[in-house]
Amino acid sequence: MAVRVLCFFQPGCMGCMEQEPINREVEKALGLKIEEIDAVENPHYIKDYQLKVTPTVILLQDGIVRERFEGVVHPEQLQETFKKYL
């Protein structure tokens, strides 16, 4: 089962700047890659994933959205959730 984690951000977003080091911490702890995607430069994702706020972190399993977090999320919460899919 292929797992992919996306984090949508936009330049100048304070929450996004807070989320970025949290994402790096989670990547290091779990050995996975979180893809950072600029929602402004890639507007098709806004419709595809019904993005309402940034940051938004989405976990996909075999291309299907399994988990979604809107706003800043603590590393412990991300790690606990992601471990279920790894």
PDB file with one MODEL, atoms N, CA, C and O in Angstrom:
MODEL        1
ATOM      1  N   MET A   1       0.838  -1.184   0.000  1.00  0.00           N
ATOM      2  CA  MET A   1       0.000   0.000   0.000  1.00  0.00           C
ATOM      3  C   MET A   1       0.880   1.243   0.000  1.00  0.00           C
ATOM      4  O   MET A   1       1.625   1.494   0.947  1.00  0.00           O
ATOM      5  N   ALA A   2       0.783   2.008  -1.064  1.00  0.00           N
ATOM      6  CA  ALA A   2       1.601   3.205  -1.210  1.00  0.00           C
ATOM      7  C   ALA A   2       1.028   4.356  -0.388  1.00  0.00           C
ATOM      8  O   ALA A   2      -0.157   4.676  -0.482  1.00  0.00           O
ATOM      9  N   VAL A   3       1.895   4.973   0.420  1.00  0.00           N
ATOM     10  CA  VAL A   3       1.496   6.108   1.244  1.00  0.00           C
ATOM     11  C   VAL A   3       2.207   7.347   0.734  1.00  0.00           C
ATOM     12  O   VAL A   3       3.404   7.325   0.449  1.00  0.00           O
ATOM     13  N   ARG A   4       1.446   8.433   0.623  1.00  0.00           N
ATOM     14  CA  ARG A   4       1.976   9.714   0.176  1.00  0.00           C
ATOM     15  C   ARG A   4       1.414  10.787   1.110  1.00  0.00           C
ATOM     16  O   ARG A   4       0.220  10.794   1.411  1.00  0.00           O
ATOM     17  N   VAL A   5       2.281  11.690   1.563  1.00  0.00           N
ATOM     18  CA  VAL A   5       1.843  12.766   2.449  1.00  0.00           C
ATOM     19  C   VAL A   5       2.102  14.096   1.759  1.00  0.00           C
ATOM     20  O   VAL A   5       3.218  14.371   1.319  1.00  0.00           O
ATOM     21  N   LEU A   6       1.060  14.921   1.666  1.00  0.00           N
ATOM     22  CA  LEU A   6       1.141  16.234   1.035  1.00  0.00           C
ATOM     23  C   LEU A   6       0.881  17.305   2.081  1.00  0.00           C
ATOM     24  O   LEU A   6       0.022  17.139   2.947  1.00  0.00           O
ATOM     25  N   CYS A   7       1.624  18.403   2.001  1.00  0.00           N
ATOM     26  CA  CYS A   7       1.370  19.551   2.866  1.00  0.00           C
ATOM     27  C   CYS A   7       1.208  20.764   1.962  1.00  0.00           C
ATOM     28  O   CYS A   7       2.152  21.172   1.286  1.00  0.00           O
ATOM     29  N   PHE A   8       0.025  21.332   1.953  1.00  0.00           N
ATOM     30  CA  PHE A   8      -0.262  22.502   1.131  1.00  0.00           C
ATOM     31  C   PHE A   8      -0.010  23.768   1.943  1.00  0.00           C
ATOM     32  O   PHE A   8      -0.438  23.884   3.091  1.00  0.00           O
ATOM     33  N   PHE A   9       0.695  24.715   1.323  1.00  0.00           N
ATOM     34  CA  PHE A   9       1.030  25.970   1.989  1.00  0.00           C
ATOM     35  C   PHE A   9       0.841  27.112   1.005  1.00  0.00           C
ATOM     36  O   PHE A   9       0.588  26.901  -0.182  1.00  0.00           O
ATOM     37  N   GLN A  10       0.970  28.325   1.525  1.00  0.00           N
ATOM     38  CA  GLN A  10       1.035  29.492   0.658  1.00  0.00           C
ATOM     39  C   GLN A  10       2.057  30.458   1.243  1.00  0.00           C
ATOM     40  O   GLN A  10       2.186  30.561   2.463  1.00  0.00           O
ATOM     41  N   PRO A  11       2.782  31.165   0.384  1.00  0.00           N
ATOM     42  CA  PRO A  11       3.803  32.096   0.858  1.00  0.00           C
ATOM     43  C   PRO A  11       3.210  33.142   1.799  1.00  0.00           C
ATOM     44  O   PRO A  11       2.117  33.660   1.569  1.00  0.00           O
ATOM     45  N   GLY A  12       3.953  33.439   2.860  1.00  0.00           N
ATOM     46  CA  GLY A  12       3.529  34.450   3.810  1.00  0.00           C
ATOM     47  C   GLY A  12       2.574  33.955   4.884  1.00  0.00           C
ATOM     48  O   GLY A  12       2.224  34.710   5.792  1.00  0.00           O
ATOM     49  N   CYS A  13       2.156  32.727   4.799  1.00  0.00           N
ATOM     50  CA  CYS A  13       1.223  32.143   5.782  1.00  0.00           C
ATOM     51  C   CYS A  13       1.999  31.810   7.054  1.00  0.00           C
ATOM     52  O   CYS A  13       2.926  31.000   7.034  1.00  0.00           O
ATOM     53  N   MET A  14       1.611  32.444   8.159  1.00  0.00           N
ATOM     54  CA  MET A  14       2.317  32.230   9.428  1.00  0.00           C
ATOM     55  C   MET A  14       2.172  30.785   9.921  1.00  0.00           C
ATOM     56  O   MET A  14       3.136  30.193  10.407  1.00  0.00           O
ATOM     57  N   GLY A  15       0.984  30.228   9.798  1.00  0.00           N
ATOM     58  CA  GLY A  15       0.783  28.835  10.198  1.00  0.00           C
ATOM     59  C   GLY A  15       1.638  27.882   9.374  1.00  0.00           C
ATOM     60  O   GLY A  15       2.151  26.889   9.891  1.00  0.00           O
ATOM     61  N   CYS A  16       1.788  28.192   8.086  1.00  0.00           N
ATOM     62  CA  CYS A  16       2.600  27.349   7.200  1.00  0.00           C
ATOM     63  C   CYS A  16       4.062  27.388   7.632  1.00  0.00           C
ATOM     64  O   CYS A  16       4.753  26.370   7.608  1.00  0.00           O
ATOM     65  N   MET A  17       4.522  28.568   8.026  1.00  0.00           N
ATOM     66  CA  MET A  17       5.901  28.694   8.496  1.00  0.00           C
ATOM     67  C   MET A  17       6.100  27.919   9.794  1.00  0.00           C
ATOM     68  O   MET A  17       7.181  27.379  10.034  1.00  0.00           O
ATOM     69  N   GLU A  18       5.080  27.860  10.622  1.00  0.00           N
ATOM     70  CA  GLU A  18       5.133  27.066  11.854  1.00  0.00           C
ATOM     71  C   GLU A  18       5.134  25.575  11.544  1.00  0.00           C
ATOM     72  O   GLU A  18       5.829  24.802  12.204  1.00  0.00           O
ATOM     73  N   GLN A  19       4.354  25.166  10.536  1.00  0.00           N
ATOM     74  CA  GLN A  19       4.193  23.748  10.204  1.00  0.00           C
ATOM     75  C   GLN A  19       5.440  23.149   9.572  1.00  0.00           C
ATOM     76  O   GLN A  19       5.709  21.961   9.751  1.00  0.00           O
ATOM     77  N   GLU A  20       6.205  23.949   8.834  1.00  0.00           N
ATOM     78  CA  GLU A  20       7.350  23.427   8.077  1.00  0.00           C
ATOM     79  C   GLU A  20       8.365  22.703   8.957  1.00  0.00           C
ATOM     80  O   GLU A  20       8.734  21.578   8.621  1.00  0.00           O
ATOM     81  N   PRO A  21       8.842  23.281  10.072  1.00  0.00           N
ATOM     82  CA  PRO A  21       9.791  22.525  10.900  1.00  0.00           C
ATOM     83  C   PRO A  21       9.158  21.312  11.587  1.00  0.00           C
ATOM     84  O   PRO A  21       9.847  20.334  11.881  1.00  0.00           O
ATOM     85  N   ILE A  22       7.868  21.374  11.837  1.00  0.00           N
ATOM     86  CA  ILE A  22       7.159  20.220  12.400  1.00  0.00           C
ATOM     87  C   ILE A  22       7.184  19.079  11.388  1.00  0.00           C
ATOM     88  O   ILE A  22       7.426  17.927  11.748  1.00  0.00           O
ATOM     89  N   ASN A  23       6.935  19.404  10.129  1.00  0.00           N
ATOM     90  CA  ASN A  23       6.976  18.390   9.065  1.00  0.00           C
ATOM     91  C   ASN A  23       8.360  17.755   8.976  1.00  0.00           C
ATOM     92  O   ASN A  23       8.469  16.539   8.823  1.00  0.00           O
ATOM     93  N   ARG A  24       9.418  18.562   9.070  1.00  0.00           N
ATOM     94  CA  ARG A  24      10.788  18.029   8.995  1.00  0.00           C
ATOM     95  C   ARG A  24      11.043  17.073  10.167  1.00  0.00           C
ATOM     96  O   ARG A  24      11.682  16.035  10.000  1.00  0.00           O
ATOM     97  N   GLU A  25      10.540  17.432  11.350  1.00  0.00           N
ATOM     98  CA  GLU A  25      10.701  16.579  12.533  1.00  0.00           C
ATOM     99  C   GLU A  25      10.007  15.231  12.333  1.00  0.00           C
ATOM    100  O   GLU A  25      10.559  14.185  12.675  1.00  0.00           O
ATOM    101  N   VAL A  26       8.805  15.261  11.782  1.00  0.00           N
ATOM    102  CA  VAL A  26       8.033  14.040  11.542  1.00  0.00           C
ATOM    103  C   VAL A  26       8.711  13.194  10.466  1.00  0.00           C
ATOM    104  O   VAL A  26       8.785  11.971  10.589  1.00  0.00           O
ATOM    105  N   GLU A  27       9.201  13.837   9.424  1.00  0.00           N
ATOM    106  CA  GLU A  27       9.922  13.105   8.369  1.00  0.00           C
ATOM    107  C   GLU A  27      11.105  12.337   8.964  1.00  0.00           C
ATOM    108  O   GLU A  27      11.309  11.156   8.685  1.00  0.00           O
ATOM    109  N   LYS A  28      11.866  13.037   9.782  1.00  0.00           N
ATOM    110  CA  LYS A  28      13.056  12.424  10.386  1.00  0.00           C
ATOM    111  C   LYS A  28      12.673  11.280  11.323  1.00  0.00           C
ATOM    112  O   LYS A  28      13.304  10.224  11.303  1.00  0.00           O
ATOM    113  N   ALA A  29      11.649  11.486  12.137  1.00  0.00           N
ATOM    114  CA  ALA A  29      11.228  10.471  13.114  1.00  0.00           C
ATOM    115  C   ALA A  29      10.682   9.214  12.447  1.00  0.00           C
ATOM    116  O   ALA A  29      10.910   8.104  12.927  1.00  0.00           O
ATOM    117  N   LEU A  30       9.958   9.389  11.336  1.00  0.00           N
ATOM    118  CA  LEU A  30       9.280   8.248  10.703  1.00  0.00           C
ATOM    119  C   LEU A  30       9.948   7.769   9.416  1.00  0.00           C
ATOM    120  O   LEU A  30       9.561   6.737   8.867  1.00  0.00           O
ATOM    121  N   GLY A  31      10.940   8.503   8.932  1.00  0.00           N
ATOM    122  CA  GLY A  31      11.620   8.110   7.702  1.00  0.00           C
ATOM    123  C   GLY A  31      10.727   8.198   6.478  1.00  0.00           C
ATOM    124  O   GLY A  31      10.806   7.357   5.583  1.00  0.00           O
ATOM    125  N   LEU A  32       9.877   9.216   6.439  1.00  0.00           N
ATOM    126  CA  LEU A  32       9.022   9.401   5.264  1.00  0.00           C
ATOM    127  C   LEU A  32       9.195  10.808   4.717  1.00  0.00           C
ATOM    128  O   LEU A  32       9.752  11.677   5.387  1.00  0.00           O
ATOM    129  N   LYS A  33       8.724  11.029   3.517  1.00  0.00           N
ATOM    130  CA  LYS A  33       8.827  12.331   2.860  1.00  0.00           C
ATOM    131  C   LYS A  33       7.457  12.993   2.859  1.00  0.00           C
ATOM    132  O   LYS A  33       6.462  12.386   2.462  1.00  0.00           O
ATOM    133  N   ILE A  34       7.417  14.247   3.308  1.00  0.00           N
ATOM    134  CA  ILE A  34       6.206  15.049   3.230  1.00  0.00           C
ATOM    135  C   ILE A  34       6.411  16.041   2.097  1.00  0.00           C
ATOM    136  O   ILE A  34       7.304  16.886   2.154  1.00  0.00           O
ATOM    137  N   GLU A  35       5.583  15.936   1.071  1.00  0.00           N
ATOM    138  CA  GLU A  35       5.706  16.807  -0.100  1.00  0.00           C
ATOM    139  C   GLU A  35       5.075  18.163   0.192  1.00  0.00           C
ATOM    140  O   GLU A  35       3.902  18.245   0.556  1.00  0.00           O
ATOM    141  N   GLU A  36       5.860  19.223   0.029  1.00  0.00           N
ATOM    142  CA  GLU A  36       5.371  20.584   0.236  1.00  0.00           C
ATOM    143  C   GLU A  36       4.870  21.113  -1.104  1.00  0.00           C
ATOM    144  O   GLU A  36       5.613  21.114  -2.086  1.00  0.00           O
ATOM    145  N   ILE A  37       3.620  21.563  -1.153  1.00  0.00           N
ATOM    146  CA  ILE A  37       3.023  22.044  -2.393  1.00  0.00           C
ATOM    147  C   ILE A  37       2.450  23.439  -2.165  1.00  0.00           C
ATOM    148  O   ILE A  37       1.627  23.647  -1.274  1.00  0.00           O
ATOM    149  N   ASP A  38       2.897  24.389  -2.983  1.00  0.00           N
ATOM    150  CA  ASP A  38       2.389  25.761  -2.927  1.00  0.00           C
ATOM    151  C   ASP A  38       1.005  25.770  -3.574  1.00  0.00           C
ATOM    152  O   ASP A  38       0.881  25.578  -4.783  1.00  0.00           O
ATOM    153  N   ALA A  39      -0.029  25.991  -2.771  1.00  0.00           N
ATOM    154  CA  ALA A  39      -1.408  25.959  -3.272  1.00  0.00           C
ATOM    155  C   ALA A  39      -1.691  27.101  -4.232  1.00  0.00           C
ATOM    156  O   ALA A  39      -2.543  26.967  -5.111  1.00  0.00           O
ATOM    157  N   VAL A  40      -0.988  28.231  -4.082  1.00  0.00           N
ATOM    158  CA  VAL A  40      -1.194  29.381  -4.971  1.00  0.00           C
ATOM    159  C   VAL A  40      -0.655  29.077  -6.365  1.00  0.00           C
ATOM    160  O   VAL A  40      -1.293  29.405  -7.365  1.00  0.00           O
ATOM    161  N   GLU A  41       0.511  28.453  -6.431  1.00  0.00           N
ATOM    162  CA  GLU A  41       1.122  28.123  -7.725  1.00  0.00           C
ATOM    163  C   GLU A  41       0.490  26.886  -8.368  1.00  0.00           C
ATOM    164  O   GLU A  41       0.670  26.652  -9.563  1.00  0.00           O
ATOM    165  N   ASN A  42      -0.234  26.109  -7.599  1.00  0.00           N
ATOM    166  CA  ASN A  42      -0.872  24.883  -8.093  1.00  0.00           C
ATOM    167  C   ASN A  42      -2.357  24.883  -7.738  1.00  0.00           C
ATOM    168  O   ASN A  42      -2.808  24.047  -6.955  1.00  0.00           O
ATOM    169  N   PRO A  43      -3.123  25.826  -8.313  1.00  0.00           N
ATOM    170  CA  PRO A  43      -4.521  26.004  -7.900  1.00  0.00           C
ATOM    171  C   PRO A  43      -5.429  24.808  -8.169  1.00  0.00           C
ATOM    172  O   PRO A  43      -6.484  24.696  -7.545  1.00  0.00           O
ATOM    173  N   HIS A  44      -5.053  23.913  -9.077  1.00  0.00           N
ATOM    174  CA  HIS A  44      -5.903  22.745  -9.331  1.00  0.00           C
ATOM    175  C   HIS A  44      -6.052  21.872  -8.090  1.00  0.00           C
ATOM    176  O   HIS A  44      -7.056  21.176  -7.938  1.00  0.00           O
ATOM    177  N   TYR A  45      -5.052  21.905  -7.194  1.00  0.00           N
ATOM    178  CA  TYR A  45      -5.152  21.131  -5.959  1.00  0.00           C
ATOM    179  C   TYR A  45      -6.249  21.663  -5.042  1.00  0.00           C
ATOM    180  O   TYR A  45      -6.846  20.903  -4.280  1.00  0.00           O
ATOM    181  N   ILE A  46      -6.513  22.961  -5.113  1.00  0.00           N
ATOM    182  CA  ILE A  46      -7.540  23.564  -4.259  1.00  0.00           C
ATOM    183  C   ILE A  46      -8.876  22.875  -4.510  1.00  0.00           C
ATOM    184  O   ILE A  46      -9.594  22.535  -3.570  1.00  0.00           O
ATOM    185  N   LYS A  47      -9.200  22.673  -5.776  1.00  0.00           N
ATOM    186  CA  LYS A  47     -10.444  21.993  -6.127  1.00  0.00           C
ATOM    187  C   LYS A  47     -10.345  20.487  -5.874  1.00  0.00           C
ATOM    188  O   LYS A  47     -11.252  19.882  -5.303  1.00  0.00           O
ATOM    189  N   ASP A  48      -9.229  19.891  -6.308  1.00  0.00           N
ATOM    190  CA  ASP A  48      -9.058  18.441  -6.174  1.00  0.00           C
ATOM    191  C   ASP A  48      -9.212  17.958  -4.736  1.00  0.00           C
ATOM    192  O   ASP A  48      -9.817  16.915  -4.486  1.00  0.00           O
ATOM    193  N   TYR A  49      -8.659  18.726  -3.786  1.00  0.00           N
ATOM    194  CA  TYR A  49      -8.679  18.308  -2.389  1.00  0.00           C
ATOM    195  C   TYR A  49      -9.548  19.201  -1.509  1.00  0.00           C
ATOM    196  O   TYR A  49      -9.461  19.131  -0.283  1.00  0.00           O
ATOM    197  N   GLN A  50     -10.380  20.033  -2.116  1.00  0.00           N
ATOM    198  CA  GLN A  50     -11.275  20.942  -1.388  1.00  0.00           C
ATOM    199  C   GLN A  50     -10.533  21.693  -0.274  1.00  0.00           C
ATOM    200  O   GLN A  50     -10.954  21.704   0.883  1.00  0.00           O
ATOM    201  N   LEU A  51      -9.416  22.319  -0.662  1.00  0.00           N
ATOM    202  CA  LEU A  51      -8.613  23.053   0.316  1.00  0.00           C
ATOM    203  C   LEU A  51      -9.342  24.315   0.747  1.00  0.00           C
ATOM    204  O   LEU A  51      -9.832  25.082  -0.081  1.00  0.00           O
ATOM    205  N   LYS A  52      -9.403  24.514   2.058  1.00  0.00           N
ATOM    206  CA  LYS A  52     -10.057  25.693   2.620  1.00  0.00           C
ATOM    207  C   LYS A  52      -9.070  26.574   3.356  1.00  0.00           C
ATOM    208  O   LYS A  52      -9.226  27.795   3.386  1.00  0.00           O
ATOM    209  N   VAL A  53      -8.047  25.964   3.955  1.00  0.00           N
ATOM    210  CA  VAL A  53      -7.051  26.696   4.728  1.00  0.00           C
ATOM    211  C   VAL A  53      -5.670  26.129   4.443  1.00  0.00           C
ATOM    212  O   VAL A  53      -5.517  25.009   3.957  1.00  0.00           O
ATOM    213  N   THR A  54      -4.667  26.943   4.762  1.00  0.00           N
ATOM    214  CA  THR A  54      -3.289  26.455   4.759  1.00  0.00           C
ATOM    215  C   THR A  54      -2.715  26.742   6.130  1.00  0.00           C
ATOM    216  O   THR A  54      -3.032  27.769   6.730  1.00  0.00           O
ATOM    217  N   PRO A  55      -1.888  25.864   6.630  1.00  0.00           N
ATOM    218  CA  PRO A  55      -1.479  24.615   6.008  1.00  0.00           C
ATOM    219  C   PRO A  55      -2.567  23.538   6.107  1.00  0.00           C
ATOM    220  O   PRO A  55      -3.368  23.514   7.042  1.00  0.00           O
ATOM    221  N   THR A  56      -2.561  22.663   5.119  1.00  0.00           N
ATOM    222  CA  THR A  56      -3.383  21.454   5.149  1.00  0.00           C
ATOM    223  C   THR A  56      -2.467  20.278   4.845  1.00  0.00           C
ATOM    224  O   THR A  56      -1.767  20.274   3.832  1.00  0.00           O
ATOM    225  N   VAL A  57      -2.472  19.284   5.719  1.00  0.00           N
ATOM    226  CA  VAL A  57      -1.675  18.073   5.531  1.00  0.00           C
ATOM    227  C   VAL A  57      -2.643  16.947   5.202  1.00  0.00           C
ATOM    228  O   VAL A  57      -3.618  16.719   5.918  1.00  0.00           O
ATOM    229  N   ILE A  58      -2.359  16.241   4.102  1.00  0.00           N
ATOM    230  CA  ILE A  58      -3.221  15.145   3.651  1.00  0.00           C
ATOM    231  C   ILE A  58      -2.382  13.881   3.492  1.00  0.00           C
ATOM    232  O   ILE A  58      -1.318  13.903   2.873  1.00  0.00           O
ATOM    233  N   LEU A  59      -2.872  12.784   4.056  1.00  0.00           N
ATOM    234  CA  LEU A  59      -2.231  11.491   3.871  1.00  0.00           C
ATOM    235  C   LEU A  59      -3.071  10.700   2.886  1.00  0.00           C
ATOM    236  O   LEU A  59      -4.272  10.508   3.075  1.00  0.00           O
ATOM    237  N   LEU A  60      -2.409  10.243   1.826  1.00  0.00           N
ATOM    238  CA  LEU A  60      -3.057   9.425   0.799  1.00  0.00           C
ATOM    239  C   LEU A  60      -2.524   8.004   0.908  1.00  0.00           C
ATOM    240  O   LEU A  60      -1.326   7.794   1.097  1.00  0.00           O
ATOM    241  N   GLN A  61      -3.415   7.039   0.788  1.00  0.00           N
ATOM    242  CA  GLN A  61      -3.019   5.637   0.732  1.00  0.00           C
ATOM    243  C   GLN A  61      -3.606   5.085  -0.549  1.00  0.00           C
ATOM    244  O   GLN A  61      -4.822   5.062  -0.735  1.00  0.00           O
ATOM    245  N   ASP A  62      -2.726   4.642  -1.430  1.00  0.00           N
ATOM    246  CA  ASP A  62      -3.141   4.161  -2.757  1.00  0.00           C
ATOM    247  C   ASP A  62      -3.998   5.205  -3.474  1.00  0.00           C
ATOM    248  O   ASP A  62      -4.964   4.868  -4.159  1.00  0.00           O
ATOM    249  N   GLY A  63      -3.624   6.487  -3.304  1.00  0.00           N
ATOM    250  CA  GLY A  63      -4.311   7.568  -4.005  1.00  0.00           C
ATOM    251  C   GLY A  63      -5.611   8.039  -3.360  1.00  0.00           C
ATOM    252  O   GLY A  63      -6.261   8.948  -3.877  1.00  0.00           O
ATOM    253  N   ILE A  64      -5.996   7.435  -2.246  1.00  0.00           N
ATOM    254  CA  ILE A  64      -7.245   7.789  -1.566  1.00  0.00           C
ATOM    255  C   ILE A  64      -6.922   8.566  -0.289  1.00  0.00           C
ATOM    256  O   ILE A  64      -6.060   8.158   0.489  1.00  0.00           O
ATOM    257  N   VAL A  65      -7.614   9.685  -0.077  1.00  0.00           N
ATOM    258  CA  VAL A  65      -7.404  10.473   1.139  1.00  0.00           C
ATOM    259  C   VAL A  65      -7.869   9.658   2.342  1.00  0.00           C
ATOM    260  O   VAL A  65      -9.034   9.272   2.439  1.00  0.00           O
ATOM    261  N   ARG A  66      -6.934   9.407   3.255  1.00  0.00           N
ATOM    262  CA  ARG A  66      -7.239   8.648   4.472  1.00  0.00           C
ATOM    263  C   ARG A  66      -7.263   9.543   5.709  1.00  0.00           C
ATOM    264  O   ARG A  66      -8.029   9.304   6.643  1.00  0.00           O
ATOM    265  N   GLU A  67      -6.414  10.582   5.708  1.00  0.00           N
ATOM    266  CA  GLU A  67      -6.333  11.498   6.845  1.00  0.00           C
ATOM    267  C   GLU A  67      -6.147  12.908   6.319  1.00  0.00           C
ATOM    268  O   GLU A  67      -5.536  13.124   5.272  1.00  0.00           O
ATOM    269  N   ARG A  68      -6.689  13.873   7.069  1.00  0.00           N
ATOM    270  CA  ARG A  68      -6.606  15.280   6.669  1.00  0.00           C
ATOM    271  C   ARG A  68      -6.492  16.126   7.937  1.00  0.00           C
ATOM    272  O   ARG A  68      -7.238  15.934   8.897  1.00  0.00           O
ATOM    273  N   PHE A  69      -5.551  17.056   7.922  1.00  0.00           N
ATOM    274  CA  PHE A  69      -5.353  17.981   9.037  1.00  0.00           C
ATOM    275  C   PHE A  69      -5.335  19.394   8.480  1.00  0.00           C
ATOM    276  O   PHE A  69      -4.589  19.682   7.544  1.00  0.00           O
ATOM    277  N   GLU A  70      -6.140  20.272   9.040  1.00  0.00           N
ATOM    278  CA  GLU A  70      -6.171  21.670   8.613  1.00  0.00           C
ATOM    279  C   GLU A  70      -5.631  22.531   9.736  1.00  0.00           C
ATOM    280  O   GLU A  70      -6.014  22.371  10.895  1.00  0.00           O
ATOM    281  N   GLY A  71      -4.738  23.446   9.388  1.00  0.00           N
ATOM    282  CA  GLY A  71      -4.096  24.288  10.387  1.00  0.00           C
ATOM    283  C   GLY A  71      -2.843  23.613  10.914  1.00  0.00           C
ATOM    284  O   GLY A  71      -2.475  22.523  10.475  1.00  0.00           O
ATOM    285  N   VAL A  72      -2.199  24.271  11.856  1.00  0.00           N
ATOM    286  CA  VAL A  72      -0.957  23.746  12.430  1.00  0.00           C
ATOM    287  C   VAL A  72      -1.267  22.509  13.277  1.00  0.00           C
ATOM    288  O   VAL A  72      -2.179  22.516  14.103  1.00  0.00           O
ATOM    289  N   VAL A  73      -0.486  21.448  13.050  1.00  0.00           N
ATOM    290  CA  VAL A  73      -0.688  20.181  13.749  1.00  0.00           C
ATOM    291  C   VAL A  73       0.598  19.823  14.488  1.00  0.00           C
ATOM    292  O   VAL A  73       1.687  19.925  13.924  1.00  0.00           O
ATOM    293  N   HIS A  74       0.477  19.408  15.735  1.00  0.00           N
ATOM    294  CA  HIS A  74       1.635  19.043  16.546  1.00  0.00           C
ATOM    295  C   HIS A  74       2.283  17.767  16.012  1.00  0.00           C
ATOM    296  O   HIS A  74       1.593  16.897  15.481  1.00  0.00           O
ATOM    297  N   PRO A  75       3.599  17.653  16.150  1.00  0.00           N
ATOM    298  CA  PRO A  75       4.295  16.480  15.614  1.00  0.00           C
ATOM    299  C   PRO A  75       3.810  15.164  16.198  1.00  0.00           C
ATOM    300  O   PRO A  75       3.743  14.160  15.488  1.00  0.00           O
ATOM    301  N   GLU A  76       3.470  15.155  17.479  1.00  0.00           N
ATOM    302  CA  GLU A  76       3.013  13.917  18.111  1.00  0.00           C
ATOM    303  C   GLU A  76       1.727  13.406  17.460  1.00  0.00           C
ATOM    304  O   GLU A  76       1.554  12.203  17.269  1.00  0.00           O
ATOM    305  N   GLN A  77       0.834  14.328  17.126  1.00  0.00           N
ATOM    306  CA  GLN A  77      -0.431  13.934  16.502  1.00  0.00           C
ATOM    307  C   GLN A  77      -0.193  13.375  15.099  1.00  0.00           C
ATOM    308  O   GLN A  77      -0.784  12.363  14.722  1.00  0.00           O
ATOM    309  N   LEU A  78       0.674  14.037  14.328  1.00  0.00           N
ATOM    310  CA  LEU A  78       0.983  13.537  12.984  1.00  0.00           C
ATOM    311  C   LEU A  78       1.640  12.163  13.063  1.00  0.00           C
ATOM    312  O   LEU A  78       1.251  11.245  12.341  1.00  0.00           O
ATOM    313  N   GLN A  79       2.630  12.020  13.932  1.00  0.00           N
ATOM    314  CA  GLN A  79       3.342  10.749  14.030  1.00  0.00           C
ATOM    315  C   GLN A  79       2.403   9.614  14.433  1.00  0.00           C
ATOM    316  O   GLN A  79       2.439   8.534  13.842  1.00  0.00           O
ATOM    317  N   GLU A  80       1.574   9.855  15.423  1.00  0.00           N
ATOM    318  CA  GLU A  80       0.646   8.823  15.890  1.00  0.00           C
ATOM    319  C   GLU A  80      -0.288   8.388  14.760  1.00  0.00           C
ATOM    320  O   GLU A  80      -0.541   7.197  14.579  1.00  0.00           O
ATOM    321  N   THR A  81      -0.787   9.340  14.018  1.00  0.00           N
ATOM    322  CA  THR A  81      -1.711   9.038  12.918  1.00  0.00           C
ATOM    323  C   THR A  81      -0.983   8.333  11.771  1.00  0.00           C
ATOM    324  O   THR A  81      -1.461   7.319  11.264  1.00  0.00           O
ATOM    325  N   PHE A  82       0.175   8.868  11.359  1.00  0.00           N
ATOM    326  CA  PHE A  82       0.891   8.308  10.216  1.00  0.00           C
ATOM    327  C   PHE A  82       1.367   6.887  10.475  1.00  0.00           C
ATOM    328  O   PHE A  82       1.411   6.076   9.550  1.00  0.00           O
ATOM    329  N   LYS A  83       1.722   6.572  11.707  1.00  0.00           N
ATOM    330  CA  LYS A  83       2.226   5.232  12.035  1.00  0.00           C
ATOM    331  C   LYS A  83       1.197   4.147  11.684  1.00  0.00           C
ATOM    332  O   LYS A  83       1.573   3.015  11.378  1.00  0.00           O
ATOM    333  N   LYS A  84      -0.079   4.483  11.726  1.00  0.00           N
ATOM    334  CA  LYS A  84      -1.116   3.501  11.389  1.00  0.00           C
ATOM    335  C   LYS A  84      -1.046   3.069   9.936  1.00  0.00           C
ATOM    336  O   LYS A  84      -1.562   2.009   9.582  1.00  0.00           O
ATOM    337  N   TYR A  85      -0.413   3.875   9.084  1.00  0.00           N
ATOM    338  CA  TYR A  85      -0.379   3.598   7.647  1.00  0.00           C
ATOM    339  C   TYR A  85       0.978   3.146   7.146  1.00  0.00           C
ATOM    340  O   TYR A  85       1.121   2.798   5.974  1.00  0.00           O
ATOM    341  N   LEU A  86       1.969   3.147   8.011  1.00  0.00           N
ATOM    342  CA  LEU A  86       3.323   2.776   7.571  1.00  0.00           C
ATOM    343  C   LEU A  86       3.606   1.321   7.846  1.00  0.00           C
ATOM    344  O   LEU A  86       4.696   0.836   7.542  1.00  0.00           O
TER     345      LEU A  86
ENDMDL
END
